[in-house]
Amino acid sequence: MICFGFDTSNYTTSAAAFGDGVCVNKSRLLPVPVSARGLRQSEALFHHVKALPELFGELCRETGAKADAVAVSDAPRRAEGSYMPCFLAGVNGAEILSKGLDVPLFRFSHQEGHLAAAAYSAGRLSLLKEPFLAWHLSGGTTELLYCQPGDSCSIRAEKIGGTKDISAGQCVDRAGVAMGLGFPAGKEMEKLALSGRAPKLYRTARDGLFFHLSGMENQFTDLIGKGCSPSDVASFVLDSLTKLIVETTGDALSIYPGLPVLCSGGVMSCRKLADEMERRYGAATARPDLSRDNALGIAVLGYMARKEAEG
């Protein structure tokens, strides 16, 4: 049994196949002009529509698979009002494929895909069958979630903490772009931070498990203006985020003792953050390529849902 998955986020076009003896993810970053900090939704949708046929063709040639199910992300999160037009590209492609092959179509959120990809990558798919805490740290989202299994292998995620303004990924990307790096800037920021030493760390007052990150942007902008080296600025941003996420997780576990912790999203491709979460809390984290936007998590959930439907 094989499931094809599609994910068309605001940053990456992805198609994947998962099932019996098959596990392939194909992704392509959307082109972002130099010095830009993202894309408009109309631009993202246009690039997805162009990229999907070629990307899916590569997937089919590599796997030679015929799908028994199709799955797609249709919204950023499974919450009222959560919508981005860029996901329409993946939904349209998935619906055409599902009807053409006469196989079931399963819909999940982009966030659920991230959680499933992290659990699969860490060899901990069993986490999705029990309550757990999860971080979703990406370019658009910084949320601490209380998760429970839902119907048809969905994941019911309740936001219990996280940022009240800009996301962790936005901090990383905005700092990188301000220093002349490409967008998204995560990989280059992590390389710079290896040789950097943060002159200080960002500290924010937390409201329970919630916090603000916009003040960090003000501080790294000030550091850049004062001539602080790019490596030290990168270290300031990544070390500050690591400290904040680790401390907030500890507070969450005092409220929800004993729950396993799962970490997902592109910011978790930062090895220092992932290593610290694993060391402190035994957190399950994805390998870097499955921390970033991908369709494999969606394909995994579709495969599980198809198996469940068969009984």
N, C-alpha and C positions, 0 to 999 in steps of 0.2 A: 504494500500500500504506500502511495506517494501523495504528498500534498504540495502544491505550488503556493508560494506566498508572495504578496506584493506589499511594498511600503513606499509611499511617496511623500516624504517629509519636506520641510522647508529647506533642507540642506542636501539631501541625498536621494537618488533614485535606487531602489533595491528590488531584486527578485531572487527568490530562493526555492529550493526543492528539499524536502525532508521526508524521510520515511524509511522503509526497510532497505538498509544498505546504501542509502543516499543521504548526503548532507552537503549541500552546496549553496553558498550565498554569493550573489553578484551585486556589487554596489558601484555607483558612480556619483562623485560629488558634483553638485550643480555649479556651473561657472559663476564666480562672483568677481566683479571688476576690482582691480587693485585699489586699495584704500577704502573700499566699501565695507559696511558692517552687516551685510545681509542682502536679501532679495525681496522685492515686492511679491505678493502672492501671484499676481498675473504673470510675472517673469518665471517664478518657480513652476507654475502649472505648465507654461509653454515648454520649459526645458524637460520636464517629466514626460510630456507627450512625445517629444522628439526622442528621448533616450530609451523609453520602455521597449519598443519593438526590437531594437538591436540588443539590449541587455537580456531580454527574454530569449532571443535567438541564441545567444551565447550559452544561456542556461540549458536550453533544450539540447544543443549540440554536445555539451559536456555530460549531461546526465542520460540522454536518450530515454527519458522517462515519460510515461503517459500518466497524467494525474488521475487520482481517484477522488480528490477533493481540491478545492481552491480556497485560500484564505486571504484576507486583505485588512489593512488598517484603514478605518474610515473617519477617524477623528483623533485629535491629540490625546484626549483622555476620555474615559467613560463617565462623563459628567454633563449635566444640563448646560447647554450653551457652548460646549467645547466643539469648535468647528474651525477648519482652515480649508480654503478652496483647493490647495495643492493636493489634498488627499483624493480629490475627484479623479485624478489621472489614474491612480491605482485601482480605485473602485470600478471605473469604467472598463479597464482592462480585465479585471478579475471577473466582472459580470459577463463579459463577452466570452471569456474562456470557459467559465462554468456552464453557460448555456450551450456553447458549441460542443463541449465534451459530455454534456448531460450528467454533471457531477455536482454534489452539494457545494454551496458557497458559505463560508463562515466569516463573520465580521468581528473584528476586535479593535481595540484602540492602539494607537502608536505606543502608549505607555505600557499596555499589557505585553506588547511585543518585546519591549526592552526587558521587562521582568522575566519573560520566558527565555529570552536569549541568554540572560545572565545566569539563570538557574540551569539551563542546559549546558552552558559553557563550563560552569563550576561542577558539573556532574551531580547536581542537586535538584533534579526535576521533581523529586518527591516533596520539595518545599511548597509547590503550588497546590498541594492537596491538604494543606494545614494552614492555620493562621501564622503570619510572619510579619516582621517589620521590613520596610524597603525604602531605600533612597532612590529617587529618580533625579539624576543630576545631568542636565543637558543644556544646550544653547537656549532653550525656551522654558525649561522647567527646573525648579529646585524644590522638590517636595519630599517630605518624610511621610510615609504611608503606613497605615495599618491595613493589611491585606488578608482576605479570606477567599476560599474557593467559591466560584459562582456556578451558574448553569452552563452547560456545554463547554466546560473547561475555561470559562471566562474567569477573570480575577476581579473581585470586588475590592476596590482600593479607597479607603477613607483618608483624606488628608488630615494629618495630626500635627504637622510642623513644616518648616521650610521658610523660604524667603517671602517677604511681603512686598518686595519691589522687583529689582532686576535679578536675573538668575546667575548661578555660578558660572555657567558657560558664557553669559554675556560679559561678566567680569574678565574672564580669560581672553575672550576675543577682542574686547574693547581695548584692553591693555596691549595686546599684541599689535592690533592695527595702529594704535597710537605710537608704537615704536617702529612702524614700517613693515611689520610682518604681514603675510597673506592671511586671508580669511577662508575657513576657520583657522585659528592660531594655536590650537591646543598642542599639537605635536612640537611646533617650534618653541613654544613657551616652556614645555617640559625639558627640551634639550638645553635651553638657556639656563633654566633653574638649576641644572646639575652642577654648574660652576659658579652659582650665585650664592650670596649670603644676604638674607633679608635684613635691612637696617632696623626694622621693627616689624611687628605683626599687627594686623588689623583686629581691633576689638570692638564688638558691638554689644549693646545691651540686648538681652534676649527676653522676649515675652513668652514664657513657657518654652515651647519647642519652636517658636517662630522668631525670626530675626530679619534685619534689613541689611542689604548688601550695597546700596547706592553710595554709602559712605566710603566703601572701599575704592570705588571709582574716583572719588574726590582725592583720596590719599595717593593712589598710584599716579594720577595725573600730576599731583604736586611733586612726587618723587621724580617723574620724568622731567618736569620743568626745572628742577634743581640740578639736573645733569646726572642723576643716579644711573648706573650702568644698566643696560637691558637685562643682564643676567640677574642682577640684584632685584630689579623690579619684578621679573618673572618669579623669583624666589619669594618675594613678598606676597604676591598674589596666590601662588599655589600653596605655600606654607600656611598662609592665613586661612585659606579655605579648608585645608586639611585639619587644622586645629579646631575650627568651628564645627565641622561635620563630626569629628570624633567626639567632641564634648557634648554636642546635642544628642548624639546616639547614646552616650552614657546616661544622660538624663531620661531619654525615652525608655531605656531598659529598666530604669528604676520605677517607671510607671507600668511597663509591660514586662515584668521579669520573666526570664527564661525563653522568650521568643527568639527564634533564629532571625538573622539579619541578612538581607539580600541587597546588593548594590548594583545599580544599572545606570545606563546613560553615558553619553560621550565623555563627560568629565571624569568618569571612573576609569578611563583609559590612562589617566595619570597614575603611574606605577607607585609613586610615593603614597598617595592617598589610599589606593587599593591595598598596599602592603600594610599600612597602619591599621586599616579597618579589619583586615584579616588577623593581624597580630593581637589587637586589643579585644576584639569581639568574636573572632572566628567567623567573620562575615563571608558569605559566598559572593565572589566577584567574578565578572566575566573577563576573558582574555581581551586584550585591547581591540581587536577587530570586531568583536561582538559587543563591546561596550558602546561603540559608535553606532549610528543609525544603520539598521539592517532589516532584512525581511525574514531572516531565519527564525526569529522568535515567533513571528506570525505564522510561518509554515509549521513550526513545532506545535503551536496551539491548534491549528487546523487539523493536523495529523491526530492529535490526541482527541479532538472533538469527533472526528470521523470514526476513530476506533471505539469511542464511547457510544456513539449512535448505533454501531453494529452490535453492541452488547458483548 
